[in-house]
Amino acid sequence: MRIALVLCTMLFITETLMGDANDYKRPASYETAYIYRTDTPDQDIKQFPRNIDALRTKDAALYIRQTADYINKNSRNNFERIKKAHDLVALTIRYDAASFLSGRIPSQNYEDVLKSRLAVCEGYSNVFKRLCDELGIECEIVRGFGRGVGVSPFRNDTPASSNHAWNLVKIEDAWYLVDCTWDSGYLNGRVFQAEYSTDYLFLKPEYFIYTHFPGNPRQQLISSPLSADAFSKLPFFKPKFFDSMTALNPAIQKINAVNSTFEFEFTLTTGFEVNFNVYDAVDGKRYSNRSFTQKEGDAYKTYLSFPNPGNYIVMCFWKRPGQNVSSSCGEFGVTSSKASAVKYPEQYGNFGPETTILSPLEMPLAVGGTYNFKVRSDKKYIAVIYNKTFIQLQKNDEGIFSVETKIPSGVKTIMIGTSDSLNGSYKGIIQYEVK
């Protein structure tokens, strides 16, 4: 299980603005900043000079000065300088899982962190700020509540205390958010797993607020800061959720009350694939065939069903086309008041946006039942396949393939397959269970 990294030290969060004269101006556009959210480490940092790195344990102050000189010589602008500083911290410091789990946190000043190469979030933030100071870029440490270890949609996560630290940086008179800790990796059980990303580098504040609640409301960088109660009602969405999709309809809440099924639409970002899985909120059991996502017109639509009354966790996963492994990018809760017998067909890897299943969309199908199979697709040939029988769907003028057929006895599963030639090899796109 992936667990976001947080600092174990608990400090009371105050929402007072006394003594804070910073306006925290937002940029007019994030277009330039987002160029640097590449999920790829900077080459100059990957090839960081060994003679400078050796200074970490010998002379931390000299290490910072020479590192800043190296970054300045190899950077065109302050966005690039911050990207390099972020990468250096995220790639060379490991999260101190042992200290975090024991509750005994050692010194987190930048000198000690550089020597040990271990830190919790406070140490990451201190090193990053020290680098920014040397680069001449205004930087602040933000302390607040991070949705990390132990959080769940069905657990109270109202931020009454501080458990995390991250940074604000000022570039061209505007402020941006950065979290080097969460971009360095995650806790896999009790072990830190290094996994570099730029998820929390320059992320827009309206997305950052889903996981980070600063003690100072102005440091949210949004026009109407959220209260602690409003923050606690947000669903658990990570940066890749917002990178991969937009315009959810209806808007998803942290906990959504439904009868027995739930449907929502969204716009998918080019270069991403997403899917949703349903889990029992108590024992974590995954329920198969309780989710189905496909493109319908200009938007995508997800269908969810719930086998019993009770609480469920719906997790969203993303990947790039062609990748075999998906990663979690968000979750939300569902409370179902009724049970649903509805299941959805199994989707294969060949199921893509060029195909929409019009009917039947639900299963199990019944032996002896007659069904009108309808598919909208740009494929050349589509067939209903069971046992060794192939039944061709006929295409009409509207580009819809259809065939009506009765399911004979002895059939356990029915597959819909596509092919580029009438008698060629068919690739399965979905499969129905038959009872």
KAVENWO-V909542 format. One record per residue. N is the residue number from 1. RES is the residue in one small letter. PHI is phi as a letter, one per 20 degrees, with the letter a starting at -180 (NA if undefined). NEAR is the number of other C-alpha atoms within 10 Angstrom. D_CENTER is the distance of its C-alpha to the mean C-alpha in Angstrom with 1 decimal. Layout:
N_RES_PHI_NEAR_D_CENTER / N_RES_PHI_NEAR_D_CENTER
//
This chain:
1_m_NA_8_14.0 / 2_r_e_15_11.5 / 3_i_c_19_12.5 / 4_a_f_19_11.6 / 5_l_e_26_14.9 / 6_v_c_26_17.2 / 7_l_e_27_20.9 / 8_c_e_20_23.2 / 9_t_f_15_25.9 / 10_m_d_13_26.1 / 11_l_c_15_27.5 / 12_f_f_13_28.4 / 13_i_e_19_26.3 / 14_t_d_14_28.8 / 15_e_d_13_28.2 / 16_t_f_11_31.5 / 17_l_d_12_31.7 / 18_m_f_7_35.1 / 19_g_n_6_35.7 / 20_d_d_9_32.6 / 21_a_d_7_33.9 / 22_n_e_9_30.8 / 23_d_e_11_29.9 / 24_y_l_18_26.5 / 25_k_f_13_26.8 / 26_r_e_17_23.8 / 27_p_f_17_23.9 / 28_a_f_7_25.2 / 29_s_b_9_22.5 / 30_y_d_13_19.3 / 31_e_g_9_20.3 / 32_t_f_11_21.8 / 33_a_f_18_19.2 / 34_y_f_15_16.4 / 35_i_g_11_18.7 / 36_y_e_19_17.9 / 37_r_e_17_14.1 / 38_t_e_13_14.9 / 39_d_m_12_13.1 / 40_t_c_11_16.8 / 41_p_f_20_19.1 / 42_d_f_18_22.1 / 43_q_f_10_25.2 / 44_d_f_15_27.5 / 45_i_f_21_25.5 / 46_k_f_12_25.3 / 47_q_d_8_29.1 / 48_f_g_15_29.6 / 49_p_g_12_33.4 / 50_r_f_8_34.6 / 51_n_f_10_37.4 / 52_i_f_15_35.1 / 53_d_g_17_32.7 / 54_a_f_12_35.8 / 55_l_f_18_36.5 / 56_r_g_20_33.6 / 57_t_e_15_35.9 / 58_k_e_13_39.1 / 59_d_b_13_38.6 / 60_a_f_19_35.2 / 61_a_f_15_36.6 / 62_l_f_13_37.9 / 63_y_g_21_34.6 / 64_i_f_25_32.8 / 65_r_f_17_35.5 / 66_q_f_17_35.6 / 67_t_f_23_31.8 / 68_a_f_22_31.9 / 69_d_f_13_34.8 / 70_y_f_17_33.0 / 71_i_f_22_29.9 / 72_n_f_16_32.3 / 73_k_f_10_34.3 / 74_n_d_14_31.4 / 75_s_c_15_29.5 / 76_r_e_10_30.3 / 77_n_b_11_28.7 / 78_n_f_18_26.9 / 79_f_f_20_23.4 / 80_e_f_18_24.2 / 81_r_f_22_25.8 / 82_i_f_25_22.7 / 83_k_g_23_20.5 / 84_k_f_24_23.1 / 85_a_f_24_23.4 / 86_h_g_30_19.7 / 87_d_f_26_19.7 / 88_l_f_23_22.9 / 89_v_f_23_21.6 / 90_a_f_26_18.3 / 91_l_e_20_20.2 / 92_t_d_14_23.4 / 93_i_d_23_22.7 / 94_r_d_22_21.5 / 95_y_f_28_20.3 / 96_d_e_22_23.4 / 97_a_f_23_22.3 / 98_a_f_14_25.9 / 99_s_f_16_26.8 / 100_f_g_20_23.8 / 101_l_f_13_24.6 / 102_s_e_9_28.3 / 103_g_n_12_28.0 / 104_r_d_11_30.3 / 105_i_e_17_28.7 / 106_p_f_15_30.9 / 107_s_g_13_31.6 / 108_q_d_19_28.6 / 109_n_f_16_30.7 / 110_y_f_23_29.8 / 111_e_f_22_32.9 / 112_d_f_18_32.2 / 113_v_f_24_28.6 / 114_l_f_26_29.7 / 115_k_f_15_32.4 / 116_s_e_13_30.4 / 117_r_m_19_27.1 / 118_l_c_20_25.5 / 119_a_a_29_23.9 / 120_v_e_27_21.8 / 121_c_g_24_20.0 / 122_e_f_27_23.4 / 123_g_f_29_24.6 / 124_y_g_31_21.7 / 125_s_f_31_22.3 / 126_n_f_22_26.0 / 127_v_f_26_26.1 / 128_f_f_27_23.9 / 129_k_f_24_26.1 / 130_r_f_22_29.2 / 131_l_f_26_28.2 / 132_c_f_23_27.6 / 133_d_g_16_30.9 / 134_e_f_16_32.7 / 135_l_f_20_31.1 / 136_g_m_11_32.5 / 137_i_d_18_29.2 / 138_e_f_15_28.9 / 139_c_b_22_26.2 / 140_e_c_20_25.7 / 141_i_e_16_24.1 / 142_v_d_23_22.2 / 143_r_d_25_22.4 / 144_g_a_25_20.7 / 145_f_d_27_18.4 / 146_g_d_25_15.0 / 147_r_f_22_13.0 / 148_g_c_20_13.3 / 149_v_g_17_15.9 / 150_g_n_9_17.2 / 151_v_e_14_15.2 / 152_s_b_18_15.0 / 153_p_g_22_15.3 / 154_f_d_17_18.9 / 155_r_d_9_19.8 / 156_n_f_10_21.1 / 157_d_c_19_18.9 / 158_t_f_16_21.1 / 159_p_f_22_21.2 / 160_a_e_16_24.9 / 161_s_b_18_24.6 / 162_s_e_22_22.9 / 163_n_c_24_20.9 / 164_h_b_28_19.0 / 165_a_b_25_20.0 / 166_w_b_28_18.5 / 167_n_c_22_20.3 / 168_l_d_22_21.5 / 169_v_c_22_23.3 / 170_k_d_21_25.8 / 171_i_c_17_26.1 / 172_e_l_10_28.8 / 173_d_m_11_29.4 / 174_a_c_13_25.8 / 175_w_d_20_23.3 / 176_y_c_23_19.7 / 177_l_e_22_17.2 / 178_v_b_26_16.3 / 179_d_c_27_15.0 / 180_c_f_29_16.3 / 181_t_f_31_15.9 / 182_w_f_27_12.2 / 183_d_e_24_12.3 / 184_s_e_26_15.0 / 185_g_q_22_13.4 / 186_y_b_26_13.1 / 187_l_e_21_15.7 / 188_n_d_14_16.3 / 189_g_m_12_18.8 / 190_r_d_13_21.4 / 191_v_d_13_20.7 / 192_f_f_19_18.7 / 193_q_d_17_16.8 / 194_a_f_19_16.7 / 195_e_b_12_13.8 / 196_y_f_19_14.0 / 197_s_b_20_11.5 / 198_t_d_25_11.9 / 199_d_g_20_8.6 / 200_y_d_22_11.0 / 201_l_e_27_14.0 / 202_f_m_25_15.5 / 203_l_f_22_12.4 / 204_k_g_21_14.2 / 205_p_g_18_15.4 / 206_e_f_13_14.7 / 207_y_d_18_10.9 / 208_f_g_24_11.6 / 209_i_f_21_13.7 / 210_y_f_19_11.1 / 211_t_c_19_10.8 / 212_h_c_23_14.1 / 213_f_c_28_17.5 / 214_p_f_24_20.4 / 215_g_f_24_23.9 / 216_n_e_18_25.3 / 217_p_g_19_24.1 / 218_r_f_19_25.0 / 219_q_f_23_22.4 / 220_q_f_22_19.7 / 221_l_m_22_21.0 / 222_i_d_18_20.8 / 223_s_f_10_24.1 / 224_s_c_9_24.2 / 225_p_g_17_22.7 / 226_l_f_15_21.3 / 227_s_f_13_23.3 / 228_a_g_19_22.2 / 229_d_f_12_22.7 / 230_a_f_10_20.7 / 231_f_g_19_17.7 / 232_s_f_21_18.0 / 233_k_e_16_17.9 / 234_l_f_17_14.4 / 235_p_f_20_11.8 / 236_f_e_21_9.0 / 237_f_d_21_6.2 / 238_k_e_20_4.0 / 239_p_g_19_5.1 / 240_k_f_20_3.7 / 241_f_f_19_4.3 / 242_f_f_19_7.5 / 243_d_f_18_8.1 / 244_s_e_21_8.4 / 245_m_b_18_10.3 / 246_t_b_13_12.8 / 247_a_l_12_15.8 / 248_l_f_15_15.0 / 249_n_b_12_18.5 / 250_p_f_10_19.2 / 251_a_f_10_16.9 / 252_i_e_14_14.9 / 253_q_e_15_16.0 / 254_k_f_19_15.0 / 255_i_c_19_17.9 / 256_n_d_16_19.3 / 257_a_e_14_22.9 / 258_v_c_16_24.0 / 259_n_f_15_27.1 / 260_s_b_21_25.9 / 261_t_c_21_23.5 / 262_f_b_16_20.7 / 263_e_c_15_20.0 / 264_f_b_15_17.8 / 265_e_d_20_17.6 / 266_f_b_19_15.2 / 267_t_d_16_15.5 / 268_l_e_21_13.6 / 269_t_f_13_13.3 / 270_t_g_11_15.7 / 271_g_n_10_14.5 / 272_f_c_15_11.6 / 273_e_c_19_11.9 / 274_v_c_21_10.1 / 275_n_b_16_11.6 / 276_f_c_19_11.9 / 277_n_c_18_13.8 / 278_v_d_24_16.2 / 279_y_c_20_17.2 / 280_d_f_19_20.1 / 281_a_f_19_19.3 / 282_v_e_11_22.4 / 283_d_d_8_22.5 / 284_g_m_11_19.1 / 285_k_f_12_20.8 / 286_r_e_15_18.9 / 287_y_d_16_20.9 / 288_s_f_13_21.3 / 289_n_l_20_22.0 / 290_r_d_24_20.7 / 291_s_b_25_18.1 / 292_f_b_21_18.9 / 293_t_c_20_17.2 / 294_q_b_21_19.3 / 295_k_e_19_20.3 / 296_e_c_17_23.1 / 297_g_m_9_24.8 / 298_d_e_9_22.8 / 299_a_c_14_19.7 / 300_y_d_18_17.7 / 301_k_c_19_18.4 / 302_t_d_17_17.0 / 303_y_d_19_19.6 / 304_l_c_22_19.3 / 305_s_c_24_22.3 / 306_f_c_29_23.1 / 307_p_f_18_26.0 / 308_n_b_16_27.5 / 309_p_f_15_27.6 / 310_g_q_16_25.3 / 311_n_d_19_21.8 / 312_y_c_28_18.7 / 313_i_d_24_15.0 / 314_v_d_19_12.9 / 315_m_d_18_9.7 / 316_c_d_21_7.5 / 317_f_c_19_7.1 / 318_w_c_22_7.1 / 319_k_a_19_9.9 / 320_r_e_14_12.7 / 321_p_g_12_16.0 / 322_g_n_9_18.2 / 323_q_f_9_15.8 / 324_n_e_8_16.6 / 325_v_d_9_13.7 / 326_s_e_14_10.3 / 327_s_c_12_7.3 / 328_s_f_18_5.4 / 329_c_c_20_2.0 / 330_g_r_19_5.0 / 331_e_b_22_8.8 / 332_f_b_21_12.1 / 333_g_e_25_15.7 / 334_v_c_28_18.5 / 335_t_d_20_22.2 / 336_s_e_22_24.4 / 337_s_e_16_28.1 / 338_k_c_14_29.4 / 339_a_e_15_29.0 / 340_s_c_17_28.2 / 341_a_e_14_29.8 / 342_v_f_18_27.7 / 343_k_c_24_25.7 / 344_y_d_23_24.2 / 345_p_f_24_25.2 / 346_e_f_18_23.4 / 347_q_e_19_21.6 / 348_y_e_12_22.4 / 349_g_f_11_20.8 / 350_n_e_13_23.4 / 351_f_f_17_22.2 / 352_g_c_15_21.0 / 353_p_f_16_21.0 / 354_e_f_12_24.7 / 355_t_c_18_25.4 / 356_t_c_21_25.4 / 357_i_e_19_27.0 / 358_l_e_15_29.3 / 359_s_a_13_31.1 / 360_p_f_16_31.1 / 361_l_d_17_27.5 / 362_e_d_17_28.1 / 363_m_b_18_29.7 / 364_p_f_18_31.7 / 365_l_e_20_34.5 / 366_a_d_17_38.0 / 367_v_f_15_40.8 / 368_g_n_13_43.5 / 369_g_e_12_41.2 / 370_t_d_13_41.3 / 371_y_c_15_38.1 / 372_n_e_14_37.5 / 373_f_e_19_34.8 / 374_k_c_20_33.5 / 375_v_c_22_30.9 / 376_r_e_19_30.2 / 377_s_b_19_29.6 / 378_d_e_14_30.7 / 379_k_f_15_31.7 / 380_k_f_12_35.4 / 381_y_c_20_36.1 / 382_i_c_28_34.4 / 383_a_c_24_36.0 / 384_v_e_21_35.8 / 385_i_c_18_36.4 / 386_y_b_19_37.7 / 387_n_l_11_39.9 / 388_k_d_5_41.6 / 389_t_e_10_41.8 / 390_f_d_15_40.3 / 391_i_d_14_40.6 / 392_q_f_18_39.9 / 393_l_e_20_38.2 / 394_q_e_15_40.2 / 395_k_e_18_38.7 / 396_n_e_10_40.0 / 397_d_f_6_40.4 / 398_e_e_7_37.1 / 399_g_m_13_35.2 / 400_i_d_17_34.6 / 401_f_e_24_35.5 / 402_s_b_21_37.1 / 403_v_a_16_39.5 / 404_e_d_13_40.9 / 405_t_b_14_41.6 / 406_k_e_12_42.7 / 407_i_e_18_41.1 / 408_p_f_13_43.9 / 409_s_f_12_44.3 / 410_g_n_11_43.0 / 411_v_e_15_39.6 / 412_k_d_17_36.6 / 413_t_b_15_33.8 / 414_i_c_19_33.7 / 415_m_d_20_31.6 / 416_i_d_23_31.1 / 417_g_c_22_31.4 / 418_t_c_23_31.8 / 419_s_b_16_34.1 / 420_d_e_13_35.5 / 421_s_c_12_39.1 / 422_l_g_13_40.9 / 423_n_d_8_42.0 / 424_g_e_10_39.2 / 425_s_f_11_36.4 / 426_y_d_18_34.0 / 427_k_d_18_30.2 / 428_g_f_20_28.7 / 429_i_d_19_25.9 / 430_i_b_18_26.0 / 431_q_c_20_28.1 / 432_y_d_23_29.7 / 433_e_e_19_31.2 / 434_v_d_17_34.8 / 435_k_c_14_36.9
//
